[in-house]
Amino acid sequence: MRNEIMKVIKRNTILVLVVGLFITYGCEDVKFGNNFLEKAPGVDVTKDTIFSDIKYAEDFLWGAYKTLPYGLNCAFSDGTHAGNQFAKMQTDVLESISDLSQSYLGWGGANYYYNGSYNSNFENSTNGKCPFINDQKFDGIRKSYILIENIDKVPNADQVYKNRLKAEARMVIAVQYTEFFRNFGGVPWLTHAYTTNENITTFPRLTAQTTCDSIVAVIDKAIPDLPWTLDDPETWDGRFTKASALGLKARILLFNASPLFNSSTPYLAGKASDQKLTWHGGYDNSLWKKAADAAHKLIEDAEGTGDYKLYHLDGNSYRLDFQGAYWKRGNGEILISTRYAFKSTAQTEGLMFNASSGPANTASGSTGWGCGNVTADYVEMFPMANGLPITDPASGYDPAFPNENRDPRLYETVMVNGDAYRGRTIELFIGGRERPSAGNLAAMTGYCVRKFILDHDVATSLGTVIQWPYLRLAEIYLSYAEASNEYEGTPSAEAYRCVNIVRNRVGLGNLPSGLSKEQFREAVITERALEFGWEEVRWYDLVRWKRDADFTKTLHGVNTVQLTPFTFSYTKFDLPARFWKTTWSPKWYLSAFPISEINKNYGLIQNPGWE
């Protein structure tokens, strides 16, 4: 089991690896891989070596940073694969198991969800959405604790800077546990870097609420020692700040307050529910207030200083502002960005997402791999440019010209027929350059993903910073609006303002006034889908709101046929039915723990439905 922090040996004894013997370089000239500390021949790298110099200690921390979640599946030109990036969904993407996308990637992890064959064994493989052992989360946590416990030994750094590095390590721990929490509920909690001499026979899961509280406590401990902004963002963009910490706190508290855990009944009965590992034991409205307060604290601080705001550049189109919001490095909006490598140095390096999700390329013979097929259902969520949904008779929507005058985010998220692309026009009609045949893998639904791919060529890929917008300020505005609406029972003027800030950035009008609590909630959830496609937000929104109907509904594609050089017919068709359509169970909300870990009997109770 690669990169695990915890190994359970005979007689149920947990032995934990202490020191990673490889160090990776970071941030400024990141060359991640098997780069060792420079040392005299024959000298082993030990903790004493690592913490004898601040540069070595920093390098060790960058190795922990490298384990952070990264949503773009990627590989390197030498044939190696990035840890977290390849160890999830087998180079597929999380959107493929939501209603936003349909995957045709033959070996992709989405297939195991589509056909219902996913089970507890998959979390020891690279097929699941959040492998419990077989990725780098525990490795990142372990490295972070090692740094926290040893950084004070470093002689050539002042205490203020050492405390900052500790705070950054705590944030790595908080992010990794946030991922565990969103995918498994309550989990076992590591309090330090366990050694092989510690004889631990029990290591039970914490309750869901205690897990959340523990994450928040780690974040709160980190906040005082983090800078509000980075002094040299050109060099250090990606390092944690106070704003990063406040944003993560808001995200975890919103998930914790949501109906998945915060409800009068558990989502599914079972031992884990009885012990409140996957449920809080009842509904507590104050949890929404905690989430709202955390989000608004960051909003107030950001607006008060002006250091963080939604990305906008004078002279930009709405499309370019939105593109810059998720793509542009150091844009003042991205609160947490992660990267496996600093820049791509070959067309394919770190950019497997381009190949697996990208459109066909008739010039090269590429048909794409098929994990970026966008559903028509997602496309239909995008309103018109005037902000009205396409179902509104006053919107101006014309089914004969469905791709005209829509929300600018549509064109930057999805490739649609007739839009500009590589200095020409996108041809997603059957027989066109992006869809040479109806069965072409890259466009089986009639749409391709555009987000993160841009024009899918060397000019937009080679030499670019491969960053992942793990958390953006736009999410915090929408999180406040949602949480305050739930707590107060009606949308406030401030809740409206926060949603409208996000909408107005792309030229959409304000939400209509007078919405009910339920109408406003639905508007916010939709807004999150439009803003954060392919940023791993939609799946968790569907899960935390227990939106069964979105897992069981029929999804659609569109066949576009060219009638004349400038006119087309658009015909919707049903996409292959997923296993969930007729056999849905709430057990799918949370992942299964690996059966191999359950069988070690150190206190890991399986999630409901996976027993």
C-alpha positions as CSV (number, residue, x, y, z in Angstrom):
1,M,0.0,0.0,0.0
2,R,1.9,3.0,-1.4
3,N,2.5,6.2,0.6
4,E,0.6,5.0,3.6
5,I,1.3,6.5,7.0
6,M,-0.3,3.6,8.9
7,K,0.5,0.0,8.6
8,V,-1.3,-2.5,10.7
9,I,0.9,-5.6,11.4
10,K,0.2,-8.9,13.2
11,R,-1.8,-8.8,16.5
12,N,-3.5,-5.6,15.4
13,T,-0.5,-3.4,16.1
14,I,-0.4,-0.2,14.2
15,L,3.1,0.8,13.1
16,V,3.6,4.1,11.5
17,L,6.4,5.2,9.2
18,V,8.3,8.1,10.5
19,V,10.5,9.8,8.0
20,G,10.1,9.9,4.2
21,L,13.6,9.4,2.8
22,F,13.0,11.3,-0.3
23,I,12.8,15.1,-0.4
24,T,11.1,17.1,-3.1
25,Y,11.9,20.6,-4.2
26,G,9.2,23.2,-4.2
27,C,7.5,26.4,-5.2
28,E,10.2,28.5,-6.9
29,D,11.8,25.9,-9.2
30,V,9.6,22.9,-8.4
31,K,11.1,19.8,-9.9
32,F,9.0,17.2,-8.1
33,G,10.2,13.6,-8.4
34,N,12.9,11.6,-6.8
35,N,15.2,14.5,-6.1
36,F,17.4,13.9,-3.0
37,L,19.0,16.4,-0.8
38,E,22.5,17.3,-1.9
39,K,24.7,15.4,0.5
40,A,28.1,13.8,0.6
41,P,28.3,10.3,-1.0
42,G,27.3,7.6,1.4
43,V,25.6,9.9,3.9
44,D,22.0,8.9,4.6
45,V,19.2,11.5,4.8
46,T,17.9,11.5,8.3
47,K,15.8,13.8,10.5
48,D,19.0,15.3,11.7
49,T,20.1,16.2,8.2
50,I,16.7,17.5,7.2
51,F,16.4,19.8,10.2
52,S,20.0,21.0,10.2
53,D,19.3,23.8,7.7
54,I,16.2,25.9,6.9
55,K,16.4,25.2,3.2
56,Y,16.3,21.4,3.8
57,A,13.4,21.9,6.2
58,E,11.6,24.0,3.6
59,D,12.1,21.3,1.0
60,F,10.6,18.7,3.3
61,L,7.5,20.9,3.7
62,W,7.3,21.3,-0.1
63,G,7.1,17.5,-0.2
64,A,4.0,17.7,2.0
65,Y,2.5,20.4,-0.2
66,K,3.0,18.1,-3.1
67,T,0.5,15.6,-1.6
68,L,-2.4,18.1,-1.7
69,P,-5.4,17.3,-3.8
70,Y,-5.1,18.0,-7.5
71,G,-8.1,17.7,-9.7
72,L,-6.5,17.4,-13.2
73,N,-5.4,13.8,-13.9
74,C,-1.9,14.0,-15.2
75,A,1.2,12.1,-16.2
76,F,4.7,13.0,-17.1
77,S,6.5,12.6,-20.4
78,D,8.9,10.0,-18.8
79,G,5.9,7.7,-18.3
80,T,5.6,8.3,-14.5
81,H,2.3,9.4,-12.9
82,A,1.6,11.9,-10.2
83,G,0.6,10.4,-6.9
84,N,-2.8,11.9,-6.0
85,Q,-3.5,12.7,-9.6
86,F,-3.3,9.2,-10.9
87,A,-4.4,7.4,-7.7
88,K,-8.0,8.7,-8.2
89,M,-10.6,7.6,-10.6
90,Q,-7.9,5.9,-12.8
91,T,-7.3,9.1,-14.7
92,D,-11.0,9.9,-14.9
93,V,-12.4,13.0,-13.3
94,L,-14.9,13.5,-10.4
95,E,-17.4,15.3,-12.6
96,S,-17.9,12.0,-14.5
97,I,-19.9,10.6,-11.7
98,S,-22.0,13.7,-11.3
99,D,-24.7,15.0,-13.6
100,L,-22.3,17.3,-15.4
101,S,-20.4,14.8,-17.4
102,Q,-20.5,11.3,-18.9
103,S,-17.3,9.4,-19.3
104,Y,-16.4,7.0,-22.1
105,L,-12.9,6.4,-20.8
106,G,-12.6,2.6,-21.1
107,W,-10.4,2.2,-18.1
108,G,-11.7,5.1,-16.1
109,G,-12.8,4.8,-12.5
110,A,-16.3,6.2,-13.4
111,N,-17.2,2.8,-15.0
112,Y,-17.3,1.1,-11.5
113,Y,-19.9,3.7,-10.4
114,Y,-21.8,3.4,-13.6
115,N,-22.2,-0.3,-13.5
116,G,-22.5,-0.6,-9.7
117,S,-19.4,-2.8,-9.2
118,Y,-17.6,-0.3,-6.9
119,N,-17.1,-1.9,-3.5
120,S,-14.9,-1.6,-0.5
121,N,-12.0,-3.3,-2.2
122,F,-11.7,-0.3,-4.7
123,E,-10.5,2.1,-2.0
124,N,-7.2,0.1,-2.0
125,S,-6.9,0.7,-5.7
126,T,-6.7,3.7,-8.0
127,N,-10.4,3.3,-9.2
128,G,-12.2,5.2,-6.4
129,K,-12.8,8.9,-6.0
130,C,-10.8,9.1,-2.7
131,P,-8.5,6.1,-2.0
132,F,-8.2,5.8,1.7
133,I,-4.7,4.4,1.6
134,N,-3.5,4.3,-1.9
135,D,-2.7,7.9,-2.5
136,Q,-0.7,10.6,-0.7
137,K,-3.0,11.9,2.0
138,F,-1.5,10.1,5.0
139,D,2.0,10.8,3.6
140,G,1.2,14.5,3.6
141,I,-0.1,14.3,7.2
142,R,2.9,12.3,8.3
143,K,5.4,14.7,6.8
144,S,3.5,17.7,8.2
145,Y,3.7,16.3,11.8
146,I,7.3,15.5,11.4
147,L,8.0,19.1,10.4
148,I,5.9,20.4,13.3
149,E,7.7,18.2,15.8
150,N,11.2,19.0,14.5
151,I,11.3,22.5,12.9
152,D,12.4,24.1,16.2
153,K,15.7,22.3,15.9
154,V,16.7,24.3,12.8
155,P,19.5,26.7,13.8
156,N,19.4,29.2,11.0
157,A,15.9,30.6,11.1
158,D,14.0,32.8,13.5
159,Q,11.1,31.6,15.5
160,V,8.5,33.6,13.7
161,Y,9.4,31.9,10.4
162,K,9.5,28.5,12.1
163,N,6.0,29.1,13.4
164,R,4.9,30.0,9.9
165,L,6.2,26.7,8.6
166,K,4.4,24.9,11.3
167,A,1.2,26.7,10.4
168,E,1.6,25.8,6.8
169,A,2.1,22.1,7.8
170,R,-1.1,22.3,9.9
171,M,-2.9,23.5,6.8
172,V,-1.7,20.5,4.9
173,I,-3.1,18.3,7.6
174,A,-6.4,20.3,7.6
175,V,-6.8,20.0,3.8
176,Q,-6.1,16.2,3.8
177,Y,-8.6,15.7,6.6
178,T,-11.2,17.8,4.8
179,E,-10.9,15.4,1.9
180,F,-11.3,12.4,4.2
181,F,-14.3,14.1,5.9
182,R,-16.1,14.9,2.7
183,N,-15.7,11.3,1.4
184,F,-15.9,9.1,4.5
185,G,-17.4,11.1,7.4
186,G,-15.8,10.6,10.7
187,V,-12.3,9.2,10.5
188,P,-9.4,8.1,12.8
189,W,-7.4,11.1,13.8
190,L,-3.6,11.2,13.9
191,T,-2.2,13.6,16.6
192,H,1.5,13.2,15.8
193,A,4.0,11.3,13.7
194,Y,3.7,7.9,15.1
195,T,6.8,5.8,15.4
196,T,7.4,2.1,14.9
197,N,7.9,1.7,18.6
198,E,4.4,2.8,19.5
199,N,2.2,-0.2,20.2
200,I,-1.3,0.9,19.3
201,T,-4.1,-1.7,19.3
202,T,-7.1,0.6,18.8
203,F,-7.5,3.5,16.5
204,P,-11.2,4.2,16.2
205,R,-13.0,6.7,14.0
206,L,-14.0,10.0,15.5
207,T,-17.7,11.0,15.2
208,A,-18.5,13.2,12.3
209,Q,-18.9,16.3,14.5
210,T,-15.6,15.6,16.3
211,T,-13.8,15.2,13.0
212,C,-15.1,18.5,11.8
213,D,-14.2,20.2,15.2
214,S,-10.7,18.7,15.0
215,I,-10.1,20.1,11.5
216,V,-11.4,23.5,12.5
217,A,-9.1,23.4,15.6
218,V,-6.1,22.7,13.4
219,I,-7.0,25.6,11.1
220,D,-7.6,28.0,14.0
221,K,-4.2,27.1,15.4
222,A,-2.6,27.8,12.1
223,I,-4.3,31.2,11.5
224,P,-2.2,33.4,13.8
225,D,1.1,32.4,12.3
226,L,0.1,32.7,8.6
227,P,0.6,35.9,6.6
228,W,-2.6,37.6,5.3
229,T,-0.9,37.9,1.9
230,L,2.3,36.7,0.3
231,D,5.2,39.1,0.1
232,D,6.5,37.7,-3.2
233,P,3.5,36.0,-4.9
234,E,5.4,35.6,-8.2
235,T,7.6,33.2,-6.4
236,W,5.5,31.8,-3.6
237,D,2.0,31.6,-5.0
238,G,0.5,28.4,-3.6
239,R,1.7,28.8,-0.1
240,F,-1.0,29.0,2.6
241,T,-2.2,32.3,4.0
242,K,-4.7,33.5,6.6
243,A,-7.2,33.8,3.8
244,S,-6.5,30.2,2.7
245,A,-7.2,29.1,6.3
246,L,-10.4,31.1,6.7
247,G,-11.7,29.8,3.3
248,L,-11.1,26.2,4.2
249,K,-12.8,26.7,7.5
250,A,-15.8,28.1,5.8
251,R,-15.9,25.1,3.4
252,I,-15.7,22.4,6.0
253,L,-18.3,24.1,8.2
254,L,-20.7,24.4,5.3
255,F,-20.3,20.6,4.6
256,N,-20.8,19.9,8.3
257,A,-24.0,21.9,8.5
258,S,-25.5,20.3,5.4
259,P,-28.3,17.7,5.6
260,L,-26.0,14.7,4.9
261,F,-24.8,15.0,8.6
262,N,-27.2,17.6,10.0
263,S,-30.6,16.1,9.8
264,S,-33.3,14.6,12.0
265,T,-32.6,11.2,10.7
266,P,-29.4,9.5,9.3
267,Y,-29.1,9.1,5.6
268,L,-28.9,5.3,6.2
269,A,-29.2,3.1,9.2
270,G,-26.2,1.2,10.5
271,K,-23.6,0.8,13.2
272,A,-21.7,3.9,11.9
273,S,-24.9,6.0,12.1
274,D,-25.7,4.7,15.6
275,Q,-22.2,5.8,16.7
276,K,-22.7,9.2,14.9
277,L,-19.8,8.6,12.6
278,T,-21.9,9.6,9.6
279,W,-24.6,11.7,11.2
280,H,-24.8,14.2,14.1
281,G,-27.7,12.5,15.8
282,G,-30.2,15.3,15.0
283,Y,-30.7,18.6,13.4
284,D,-28.9,21.7,14.8
285,N,-29.7,25.0,13.1
286,S,-26.7,26.7,14.8
287,L,-24.3,24.8,12.5
288,W,-25.5,26.9,9.6
289,K,-24.8,30.0,11.6
290,K,-21.2,28.8,12.3
291,A,-20.8,28.2,8.5
292,A,-22.2,31.6,7.6
293,D,-20.1,33.4,10.2
294,A,-16.9,31.7,9.0
295,A,-17.6,32.7,5.4
296,H,-18.6,36.2,6.2
297,K,-15.5,36.7,8.3
298,L,-13.3,36.1,5.2
299,I,-15.6,38.3,3.1
300,E,-15.4,41.2,5.5
301,D,-11.6,40.9,5.8
302,A,-11.2,40.6,2.0
303,E,-13.4,43.5,1.2
304,G,-11.9,45.6,4.0
305,T,-8.3,45.2,2.8
306,G,-8.9,44.9,-0.9
307,D,-6.2,42.2,-1.1
308,Y,-8.6,39.5,-2.3
309,K,-11.5,39.9,-4.7
310,L,-13.2,38.2,-7.6
311,Y,-10.8,38.4,-10.5
312,H,-11.4,41.3,-13.0
313,L,-9.0,43.1,-15.3
314,D,-10.1,46.3,-17.0
315,G,-10.5,45.7,-20.7
316,N,-11.3,42.0,-20.3
317,S,-14.5,40.5,-21.6
318,Y,-16.7,38.7,-19.2
319,R,-15.3,35.4,-20.6
320,L,-11.7,36.4,-20.0
321,D,-12.5,37.5,-16.4
322,F,-14.1,34.1,-15.7
323,Q,-11.2,32.3,-17.4
324,G,-8.7,34.3,-15.3
325,A,-10.6,33.5,-12.1
326,Y,-9.8,29.8,-12.3
327,W,-6.7,29.8,-14.5
328,K,-4.6,32.8,-13.9
329,R,-1.9,32.4,-11.3
330,G,-1.8,34.8,-8.3
331,N,-5.1,36.4,-9.4
332,G,-6.3,37.5,-5.9
333,E,-9.3,35.1,-6.1
334,I,-7.8,31.7,-5.7
335,L,-7.4,31.0,-2.0
336,I,-5.8,27.6,-2.2
337,S,-4.0,26.5,-5.3
338,T,-2.2,23.2,-5.7
339,R,0.3,22.0,-8.3
340,Y,2.3,18.9,-8.9
341,A,4.8,20.6,-11.1
342,F,5.6,24.3,-11.4
343,K,5.4,24.5,-15.2
344,S,4.9,22.0,-18.0
345,T,8.1,21.5,-19.9
346,A,6.7,19.1,-22.5
347,Q,3.3,19.2,-24.2
348,T,2.1,16.1,-22.4
349,E,3.8,16.7,-19.1
350,G,1.3,17.1,-16.3
351,L,-1.5,17.5,-18.8
352,M,-3.1,14.1,-19.2
353,F,-6.3,16.0,-18.6
354,N,-5.9,17.4,-22.1
355,A,-5.6,14.0,-23.7
356,S,-8.3,12.3,-21.7
357,S,-10.8,15.1,-21.7
358,G,-9.9,17.0,-24.9
359,P,-11.7,17.1,-28.2
360,A,-10.8,15.2,-31.3
361,N,-8.0,16.5,-33.5
362,T,-8.5,15.3,-37.0
363,A,-5.1,16.7,-38.1
364,S,-3.2,14.4,-35.6
365,G,-5.7,11.6,-35.7
366,S,-6.5,12.0,-32.0
367,T,-10.0,11.0,-31.0
368,G,-9.5,11.9,-27.3
369,W,-10.1,9.4,-24.6
370,G,-13.6,10.4,-23.6
371,C,-13.7,11.6,-20.0
372,G,-14.7,15.2,-20.8
373,N,-18.1,14.6,-22.4
374,V,-20.5,17.2,-21.0
375,T,-24.1,16.4,-20.6
376,A,-26.8,18.5,-22.2
377,D,-28.4,18.7,-18.8
378,Y,-25.4,20.8,-17.6
379,V,-25.5,23.0,-20.7
380,E,-29.1,23.7,-20.1
381,M,-28.4,24.9,-16.6
382,F,-26.6,28.0,-18.0
383,P,-29.0,30.9,-18.3
384,M,-29.1,33.5,-21.1
385,A,-26.7,36.4,-20.9
386,N,-29.5,38.5,-19.4
387,G,-29.5,36.1,-16.4
388,L,-32.9,34.5,-17.2
389,P,-33.1,30.7,-17.4
390,I,-33.6,29.3,-20.8
391,T,-37.0,27.9,-19.6
392,D,-38.3,31.5,-19.0
393,P,-40.4,32.7,-22.0
394,A,-38.9,36.2,-21.5
395,S,-35.3,34.9,-21.7
396,G,-35.0,35.2,-25.5
397,Y,-33.8,31.6,-25.8
398,D,-34.2,30.2,-29.4
399,P,-34.0,26.3,-29.7
400,A,-32.8,26.8,-33.3
401,F,-29.8,28.7,-32.0
402,P,-29.3,27.3,-28.5
403,N,-25.7,28.4,-28.1
404,E,-26.2,32.1,-28.7
405,N,-26.3,34.8,-26.1
406,R,-25.8,32.5,-23.1
407,D,-24.0,33.0,-19.7
408,P,-20.4,33.7,-20.7
409,R,-19.3,30.9,-18.3
410,L,-20.8,28.4,-20.6
411,Y,-18.3,29.1,-23.4
412,E,-15.3,28.9,-21.0
413,T,-16.5,25.7,-19.4
414,V,-18.0,23.8,-22.4
415,M,-17.1,23.6,-26.1
416,V,-20.3,24.3,-27.9
417,N,-21.0,24.2,-31.6
418,G,-20.3,27.5,-33.4
419,D,-18.1,29.1,-30.7
420,A,-14.6,30.4,-31.5
421,Y,-11.7,27.9,-31.2
422,R,-8.1,28.0,-32.5
423,G,-8.9,30.9,-34.7
424,R,-11.8,29.1,-36.3
425,T,-15.3,27.8,-35.4
426,I,-16.0,24.8,-33.2
427,E,-17.5,22.0,-35.3
428,L,-19.4,19.7,-33.0
429,F,-21.9,18.6,-35.6
430,I,-21.6,15.0,-36.6
431,G,-18.9,14.9,-39.3
432,G,-17.2,18.1,-38.0
433,R,-13.7,18.5,-36.9
434,E,-14.5,18.0,-33.2
435,R,-16.9,15.2,-33.8
436,P,-15.8,13.3,-36.9
437,S,-18.4,10.6,-36.2
438,A,-21.3,10.1,-33.8
439,G,-19.3,7.4,-32.0
440,N,-16.2,9.6,-31.5
441,L,-15.1,9.2,-27.9
442,A,-14.2,12.8,-27.4
443,A,-17.6,14.1,-28.1
444,M,-20.1,11.3,-27.6
445,T,-22.5,13.6,-25.8
446,G,-22.2,16.3,-28.5
447,Y,-20.2,18.5,-26.1
448,C,-16.6,18.6,-24.9
449,V,-15.2,20.2,-21.8
450,R,-13.2,23.4,-22.4
451,K,-12.3,24.4,-18.9
452,F,-8.6,24.0,-18.2
453,I,-8.1,22.9,-21.8
454,L,-8.7,26.3,-23.4
455,D,-7.7,25.9,-27.1
456,H,-6.0,22.5,-26.4
457,D,-2.8,23.3,-28.1
458,V,0.9,24.0,-27.3
459,A,0.3,27.7,-27.2
460,T,-2.0,27.4,-24.2
461,S,-0.4,24.4,-22.6
462,L,3.4,24.5,-23.0
463,G,5.2,26.4,-20.3
464,T,2.0,27.2,-18.3
465,V,1.7,26.9,-14.6
466,I,-0.2,23.8,-13.8
467,Q,-2.2,24.9,-10.9
468,W,-5.5,23.6,-9.5
469,P,-7.9,26.1,-8.0
470,Y,-8.8,24.0,-5.0
471,L,-10.7,26.9,-3.4
472,R,-11.7,30.3,-4.8
473,L,-13.2,33.3,-3.1
474,A,-16.3,33.0,-5.3
475,E,-17.2,29.8,-3.4
476,I,-17.0,31.7,-0.1
477,Y,-19.5,34.3,-1.3
478,L,-21.9,31.5,-2.4
479,S,-21.3,29.5,0.8
480,Y,-22.3,32.5,3.0
481,A,-25.4,33.1,0.9
482,E,-26.5,29.5,1.3
483,A,-25.6,29.1,5.0
484,S,-27.3,32.4,6.0
485,N,-30.4,31.5,4.1
486,E,-30.7,28.2,5.8
487,Y,-30.1,29.7,9.3
488,E,-32.4,32.6,8.9
489,G,-35.1,30.8,7.0
490,T,-35.2,33.4,4.3
491,P,-32.6,35.1,2.1
492,S,-31.3,38.4,3.5
493,A,-30.1,41.4,1.6
494,E,-26.5,40.4,2.3
495,A,-27.2,36.9,1.0
496,Y,-28.5,38.4,-2.3
497,R,-25.5,40.7,-2.5
498,C,-23.1,37.9,-2.2
499,V,-24.7,35.8,-4.9
500,N,-25.1,38.8,-7.2
501,I,-21.4,39.6,-6.9
502,V,-20.6,36.3,-8.5
503,R,-23.3,36.7,-11.2
504,N,-22.3,40.3,-12.0
505,R,-18.7,39.4,-12.6
506,V,-19.8,37.7,-15.8
507,G,-22.5,40.2,-16.7
508,L,-25.5,38.4,-15.4
509,G,-28.2,40.4,-13.7
510,N,-29.2,40.1,-10.1
511,L,-31.3,37.2,-8.8
512,P,-35.0,38.1,-8.7
513,S,-36.1,39.5,-5.4
514,G,-38.7,37.8,-3.2
515,L,-37.4,34.2,-3.5
516,S,-38.4,31.8,-0.9
517,K,-35.9,29.9,1.2
518,E,-36.2,26.9,-1.1
519,Q,-36.0,28.9,-4.3
520,F,-33.0,30.8,-3.1
521,R,-31.3,27.6,-2.0
522,E,-31.9,26.1,-5.5
523,A,-30.6,29.3,-7.2
524,V,-27.3,29.1,-5.1
525,I,-26.7,25.4,-5.8
526,T,-27.2,26.1,-9.5
527,E,-24.9,29.0,-9.3
528,R,-22.2,26.8,-7.8
529,A,-22.6,24.3,-10.6
530,L,-22.2,27.1,-13.2
531,E,-19.2,28.7,-11.5
532,F,-17.3,25.6,-10.5
533,G,-17.6,23.0,-13.2
534,W,-14.6,20.7,-13.2
535,E,-13.4,22.1,-9.9
536,E,-14.8,19.2,-7.8
537,V,-17.6,21.1,-6.2
538,R,-20.7,19.6,-7.8
539,W,-20.3,16.1,-6.5
540,Y,-20.0,17.3,-2.9
541,D,-23.0,19.6,-3.3
542,L,-25.2,16.7,-4.6
543,V,-24.0,14.5,-1.7
544,R,-24.3,17.0,1.2
545,W,-27.8,17.9,0.1
546,K,-28.7,14.3,-0.5
547,R,-30.1,15.1,-3.9
548,D,-31.2,11.6,-4.9
549,A,-33.1,12.8,-8.0
550,D,-29.9,14.2,-9.5
551,F,-28.3,10.7,-9.3
552,T,-31.3,8.9,-10.7
553,K,-32.5,11.2,-13.5
554,T,-32.0,10.4,-17.2
555,L,-29.0,12.3,-18.6
556,H,-28.9,13.6,-22.2
557,G,-26.6,14.4,-25.0
558,V,-27.2,16.3,-28.2
559,N,-26.7,15.2,-31.8
560,T,-26.0,18.2,-33.9
561,V,-26.5,17.9,-37.7
562,Q,-25.4,20.5,-40.2
563,L,-28.3,21.5,-42.5
564,T,-26.6,24.4,-44.4
565,P,-23.3,26.1,-43.8
566,F,-24.9,28.2,-41.1
567,T,-27.9,26.2,-39.8
568,F,-28.1,23.1,-37.7
569,S,-30.6,20.8,-36.1
570,Y,-30.2,19.8,-32.4
571,T,-31.7,16.6,-31.2
572,K,-31.5,15.4,-27.6
573,F,-30.9,11.8,-26.9
574,D,-30.7,9.7,-23.7
575,L,-27.2,8.8,-22.4
576,P,-26.6,5.3,-21.2
577,A,-28.5,4.7,-17.9
578,R,-26.2,4.3,-14.9
579,F,-26.7,1.6,-12.3
580,W,-28.1,4.2,-9.9
581,K,-31.1,4.9,-12.1
582,T,-33.0,1.9,-10.8
583,T,-30.9,0.7,-7.9
584,W,-30.0,3.9,-6.1
585,S,-29.0,3.7,-2.5
586,P,-28.0,6.5,-0.1
587,K,-24.9,4.4,0.7
588,W,-23.2,6.1,-2.3
589,Y,-23.1,9.4,-0.5
590,L,-19.9,8.3,1.3
591,S,-17.1,6.0,0.2
592,A,-16.5,2.6,1.6
593,F,-13.4,2.0,3.8
594,P,-11.1,-0.7,2.4
595,I,-12.2,-4.1,3.6
596,S,-8.6,-4.9,4.3
597,E,-8.5,-2.1,6.8
598,I,-11.8,-3.1,8.4
599,N,-10.4,-6.6,8.9
600,K,-7.4,-5.4,10.8
601,N,-9.8,-4.7,13.8
602,Y,-8.2,-1.5,15.0
603,G,-11.6,0.1,15.3
604,L,-12.5,1.2,11.8
605,I,-16.3,0.8,11.5
606,Q,-17.6,0.5,7.9
607,N,-19.9,3.1,6.5
608,P,-23.6,2.3,6.2
609,G,-24.5,0.1,3.2
610,W,-21.0,-1.1,2.7
611,E,-20.9,-3.5,5.6
